[in-house]
Amino acid sequence: MNTTASKLFSPLALPNGQTIPNRLCKAAMEENLSDEGQLPGDRLFRLYSSWAKGGAGLVLTGNVMVAPDALTGPGGVVLEESTDIEPFKRWAQAGKPEEGHLWMQINHPGRQVYAAMGETALSPSDKALDLGNLSKMFAQPRAITEEEIEKLIQRFAMTSQKAEAAGFTGIQVHAAHGYLISQFLSPRTNLRTDQWGGDINNRARLLVEVVKRIRHSVKPDFCVSVKLNSADFQIGGFDLEDAKAVVQMLNELNVDLVELSGG
């Protein structure tokens, strides 16, 4: 076995003391396969049971939303304080690789919600998505209030607690791909003049506070990770220097793994 292949199948030790048995990861994909009530059901159990047997040391779920009124599609899964945890226990049992990890990706879409679904689109500012002729498919956002920001931070923490109780071994905070936390990080969508907007320290404040609250809410050996854009590839948007600054912030917050994405 050559050196590269040998490294792929070598264990990866995480800062919290956990170990991923190899360097292979099944990345998150949005399945839109929830059952009635936005709960995981047999379709997701079968799918993740197959992925669990695929040899990856880490399996990441698709988007799980932290709020029932903020979905990226009609088949999205929601996990909040009042959610029945039993279906999530079955999901964790089905999807966890033997000796490996199953992490739940958790998210709020912000302004990236379809107008036809009748949801309230929240964003750091009231700037709508500009997708040319497709723009009308998405709801007009309004600026999220300070009170709503605090409730949102607590939602991320509560979803993480519930994921841990269900048997998942970690969570991944989705802070990329133009969803709500990504909207806060980008100077193109975050036009706020308060403590949540302006320089990168303020634009990253929501992500930092979410990670802090989650880490405080779960056990030390529960894995906390972040999906972050390396850049959003928009002129005047979140760029590589911003990404480097955010990664340095996360480095001080006991984050176990950062997945770099883009767009």
Phi and psi in degrees as a GROMACS rama.xvg file:
@    title "Ramachandran Plot"
@    xaxis  label "Phi"
@    yaxis  label "Psi"
@TYPE xy
-74.1984  172.412  ASN-2
-62.3985  -41.671  THR-3
-62.8942  -47.7868  THR-4
-63.222  -38.95  ALA-5
-61.5535  -40.0372  SER-6
-68.7326  -36.1946  LYS-7
-58.4943  -33.1717  LEU-8
-103.594  13.8622  PHE-9
-92.7508  151.659  SER-10
-64.4323  152.303  PRO-11
-118.956  112.225  LEU-12
-82.4245  131.556  ALA-13
-99.4861  157.226  LEU-14
-58.0092  -28.2347  PRO-15
-85.3176  5.17843  ASN-16
98.1257  -11.5254  GLY-17
-76.362  160.691  GLN-18
-131.543  130.553  THR-19
-90.7189  127.746  ILE-20
-67.1064  -18.3333  PRO-21
-152.974  -178.883  ASN-22
-97.0983  15.4684  ARG-23
-94.3079  133.173  LEU-24
-132.926  132.439  CYS-25
-85.1832  110.214  LYS-26
-71.3309  162.261  ALA-27
-69.8081  139.426  ALA-28
-136.945  144.925  MET-29
-86.8644  107.148  GLU-30
-84.2161  -30.6709  GLU-31
53.3799  49.6958  ASN-32
-122.743  27.4761  LEU-33
-68.6514  156.311  SER-34
-86.5441  -179.728  ASP-35
-56.4863  139.142  GLU-36
87.4401  10.4005  GLY-37
60.6456  36.5016  GLN-38
-108.829  152.153  LEU-39
-68.8646  144.259  PRO-40
-141.618  -160.577  GLY-41
-57.9083  -36.2469  ASP-42
-62.5244  -43.7164  ARG-43
-71.7104  -36.5961  LEU-44
-60.9323  -45.1227  PHE-45
-64.4433  -44.4275  ARG-46
-61.405  -47.5533  LEU-47
-74.9974  -26.3144  TYR-48
-62.8612  -38.1104  SER-49
-67.6128  -44.7453  SER-50
-64.3038  -34.0503  TRP-51
-63.0629  -25.6709  ALA-52
-93.493  5.37783  LYS-53
-83.3137  -7.43612  GLY-54
100.77  -8.13209  GLY-55
-73.7358  136.586  ALA-56
-74.1257  -21.5044  GLY-57
-133.424  127.65  LEU-58
-115.146  125.846  VAL-59
-104.435  133.997  LEU-60
-76.7562  165.201  THR-61
-71.8422  174.99  GLY-62
-45.9882  124.646  ASN-63
-115.342  124.439  VAL-64
-86.1263  145.773  MET-65
-90.5747  -7.47292  VAL-66
-138.329  135.769  ALA-67
-73.0727  -15.8948  PRO-68
-102.446  19.5016  ASP-69
-141.735  84.0844  ALA-70
-117.926  146.282  LEU-71
-86.4254  -7.78796  THR-72
-173.113  166.163  GLY-73
-68.5449  -18.1347  PRO-74
-102.675  21.7944  GLY-75
-76.8034  150.827  GLY-76
-92.8276  140.371  VAL-77
-124.218  137.08  VAL-78
-132.637  111.729  LEU-79
-133.403  -175.629  GLU-80
-58.2168  -38.6188  GLU-81
-89.3857  0.0374709  SER-82
-71.024  139.11  THR-83
-63.0188  122.17  ASP-84
-84.3433  -15.8033  ILE-85
-58.9244  -44.7974  GLU-86
-61.25  -30.5446  PRO-87
-73.7161  -30.9548  PHE-88
-63.9927  -41.5577  LYS-89
-65.4801  -38.5297  ARG-90
-62.6916  -45.2037  TRP-91
-62.8153  -41.1967  ALA-92
-64.0953  -39.2533  GLN-93
-73.2419  -35.9942  ALA-94
-98.6711  -8.06759  GLY-95
-81.9015  121.576  LYS-96
-63.7029  149.695  PRO-97
-60.7708  123.323  GLU-98
64.9702  8.53418  GLU-99
-111.693  -162.51  GLY-100
-124.506  146.774  HIS-101
-126.662  114.03  LEU-102
-110.925  140.145  TRP-103
-93.7515  123.425  MET-104
-81.8583  125.202  GLN-105
-118.277  146.484  ILE-106
-159.895  157.936  ASN-107
-131.249  127.636  HIS-108
-76.9083  -15.8098  PRO-109
63.8269  -125.518  GLY-110
-79.631  -7.89773  ARG-111
-86.6761  61.1965  GLN-112
-126.229  146.408  VAL-113
-74.8027  135.923  TYR-114
-59.95  -35.0692  ALA-115
-66.2588  -18.5392  ALA-116
-84.7377  -8.53093  MET-117
71.8751  22.2481  GLY-118
-87.9683  160.282  GLU-119
-85.7693  117.966  THR-120
-87.5017  118.348  ALA-121
-107.047  147.144  LEU-122
-156.523  165.617  SER-123
-59.737  -32.7131  PRO-124
-134.334  176.101  SER-125
-92.0883  28.7477  ASP-126
-84.7821  121.024  LYS-127
-79.4503  160.723  ALA-128
-63.1577  137.014  LEU-129
-113.748  96.0932  ASP-130
-122.029  33.7357  LEU-131
63.0714  -130.296  GLY-132
-66.0883  -16.4321  ASN-133
-89.1143  -6.15107  LEU-134
-57.5274  -35.9701  SER-135
-67.2893  -12.5741  LYS-136
-71.5906  -20.1501  MET-137
-108.07  146.71  PHE-138
-69.1582  149.085  ALA-139
-72.9535  120.959  GLN-140
-82.1535  159.959  PRO-141
-121.253  156.991  ARG-142
-68.8754  130.282  ALA-143
-70.3494  141.521  ILE-144
-86.5856  166.531  THR-145
-59.9707  -42.0399  GLU-146
-62.963  -40.8181  GLU-147
-67.9557  -34.2619  GLU-148
-62.0353  -44.5981  ILE-149
-61.5227  -43.6433  GLU-150
-63.2866  -37.5878  LYS-151
-64.5303  -44.8398  LEU-152
-57.7458  -43.038  ILE-153
-67.4985  -32.8766  GLN-154
-62.6706  -43.8568  ARG-155
-60.8751  -41.3647  PHE-156
-66.3728  -43.2469  ALA-157
-65.5327  -42.6046  MET-158
-60.8515  -38.4466  THR-159
-64.8711  -42.71  SER-160
-60.8506  -43.7547  GLN-161
-67.0422  -37.3497  LYS-162
-62.954  -42.449  ALA-163
-62.6476  -44.6608  GLU-164
-63.9729  -29.1092  ALA-165
-78.4494  -15.8591  ALA-166
112.256  1.60297  GLY-167
-69.2121  149.673  PHE-168
-97.0195  -1.15962  THR-169
-176.961  175.435  GLY-170
-130.566  159.1  ILE-171
-125.667  118.326  GLN-172
-77.3249  122.313  VAL-173
-84.0886  107.057  HIS-174
-120.198  28.8253  ALA-175
-128.876  -175.895  ALA-176
60.0697  25.7528  HIS-177
79.0513  8.9634  GLY-178
-76.626  -175.359  TYR-179
-58.3128  -48.6128  LEU-180
-64.9406  -37.0175  ILE-181
-63.0919  -35.9537  SER-182
-63.1748  -37.8857  GLN-183
-66.8344  -35.8218  PHE-184
-71.6592  -25.8486  LEU-185
-89.9612  128.93  SER-186
-69.2106  -12.3553  PRO-187
-77.149  -30.6334  ARG-188
-108.524  -19.902  THR-189
-101.057  100.173  ASN-190
-108.358  18.1663  LEU-191
-69.5249  153.667  ARG-192
-116.1  9.07861  THR-193
-96.7699  -160.241  ASP-194
-69.0482  -9.0329  GLN-195
-100.175  4.7353  TRP-196
-142.641  167.726  GLY-197
112.721  -119.03  GLY-198
-76.3389  174.499  ASP-199
-63.3624  -30.6408  ILE-200
-62.7633  -40.7049  ASN-201
-75.6613  -40.0014  ASN-202
-66.2932  -27.6824  ARG-203
-89.0185  -2.04909  ALA-204
-60.0218  -40.6549  ARG-205
-61.4006  -48.0552  LEU-206
-60.1773  -45.2426  LEU-207
-60.7523  -45.3883  VAL-208
-67.8994  -36.4539  GLU-209
-62.1989  -47.4279  VAL-210
-63.8464  -43.2782  VAL-211
-59.268  -45.9109  LYS-212
-66.1987  -40.2885  ARG-213
-63.8428  -48.8123  ILE-214
-61.2556  -34.162  ARG-215
-72.2128  -23.6606  HIS-216
-94.4156  -14.9164  SER-217
-117.899  169.669  VAL-218
-70.7536  155.109  LYS-219
-60.0087  -28.9105  PRO-220
-91.7588  4.87076  ASP-221
-82.8764  130.568  PHE-222
-80.3648  135.029  CYS-223
-122.629  121.532  VAL-224
-132.076  168.613  SER-225
-137.118  136.841  VAL-226
-100.942  122.115  LYS-227
-132.354  140.348  LEU-228
-69.6686  138.365  ASN-229
-71.829  -30.9636  SER-230
-168.189  157.167  ALA-231
-98.6802  2.22028  ASP-232
60.4697  31.9748  PHE-233
-118.121  135.579  GLN-234
-59.9085  124.009  ILE-235
78.7497  14.45  GLY-236
-100.401  -160.65  GLY-237
-66.7193  123.681  PHE-238
-123.647  -174.978  ASP-239
-61.3  -38.9002  LEU-240
-65.5589  -38.2542  GLU-241
-61.4919  -45.3524  ASP-242
-60.5137  -43.1572  ALA-243
-61.1078  -41.9487  LYS-244
-64.3569  -40.3384  ALA-245
-68.8879  -41.0366  VAL-246
-60.3983  -39.6896  VAL-247
-63.7194  -36.8524  GLN-248
-64.4862  -45.563  MET-249
-63.8729  -29.1401  LEU-250
-61.2312  -24.3069  ASN-251
-94.1132  4.04901  GLU-252
-116.572  19.2899  LEU-253
59.1984  36.4122  ASN-254
-79.2985  135.775  VAL-255
-87.1164  -28.5058  ASP-256
-159.623  139.791  LEU-257
-117.718  126.399  VAL-258
-98.3097  122.645  GLU-259
-95.2158  126.319  LEU-260
-127.16  -151.187  SER-261
-177.286  156.851  GLY-262
